[in-house]
Amino acid sequence: MAGGENAKSIVCPTCLYRTGQIVVAERTNEGQETDWFLCERQHKTGISWDGEELPTQPLWPASQKDKQTAHVVTDELAKGADHNTVMKRLVELNLL
């Protein structure tokens, strides 16, 4: 219902933005407006589709943008950047 068939699996946002790792998160609950996902590392994520455009392509496997984001995050972390700095860099690069 909520995100439909294209949102049954996603890139775990916690893994992506905190560690730069691409890990699949599977939908555990599909509601009317919100989908809930769980990755193998037990990160639970909700996506509210209320008022949002539904995905027209599968959200898994990772997109090129997700891969580029992972690369930037790992590079910034290797330089010793904190999470806020990483997120600012992603905004600068239009990846967030």
N, C-alpha and C positions, 0 to 999 in steps of 0.2 A: 504494500500500500504506500507507505511513506516515500521512500526513495526508489522503490521498484526494483526490477531485476538487475539494473546496472549498479545498484548499491548494495549488493549482497556481500561483497568483500571490498575492503578499502585498505589503503596504506595507513597503518596506525600513526595518528598524528603525534602521540607522545613519543614514540620511538623516533620518528622522523625529526621532530623539532628539538628534542632533548639530546639525542645521541647521534643523529645522522644516519640511522639504520632504517632500512626498508623492510618492514615486517608486516605481514598480512593480518588484518583484523576481520573476523567473520561476524556477520550480523547475528545477534542473539535474540533480538526482539524487533519486530517491525510493527510500529504503531500507526495511528492515523496521520500524524505529522512528524513523529520522531522515530528514528532508528537507533538502536543500541548495538554497539560492537565490542568485541573482546579479542585482544591479541594473545599470542602464545605466552607473552610475558605478563599477562593478567591486567593489562591496562584497559580500563573500561571507558568508552567514548560514546557520547550521544551526538547525533546530528539532527537538528530540527530543520525540516524542509518547508515549514510554514512560510509562505511567501517567497520561497527560493525556487529557482529554476531547477527542475529535476535533471539528473545526469542523462545525457544522450548517448554516452559510451560507458562501458564498464570502468569502474574506478580501480579495479585490479585486473591485470598487473599494473605496477607503478608506471606512471606517465614519464615522459622525458623531463617535465618540469619537476616531478617528485625526485627523480634521479639527480637533477641539477641542484635541487634544494639539499639533498643528502650530502652531496659533495661540498657545498658551501658550509654546511653545519660542521662536518668533520674537519674541514680546513680551519675554520674559526676556532673550534675547540682545541685543535692541535696547537694553535697559537696562544692558547690560554684564555680565550675570551669567555666571559660569563654569558649566561642565558640572554640577558637584556641586549648585550652587544651583538650576539648572534641574530636575534630577532630584528634588530635595527639594520643589520647587514642584509637580511633577507628582504626587508622593505625597500632598501636602496636598490636592490636588484630586481624589484617587482616580482619576487618569488613568494610573497606573503600578502 
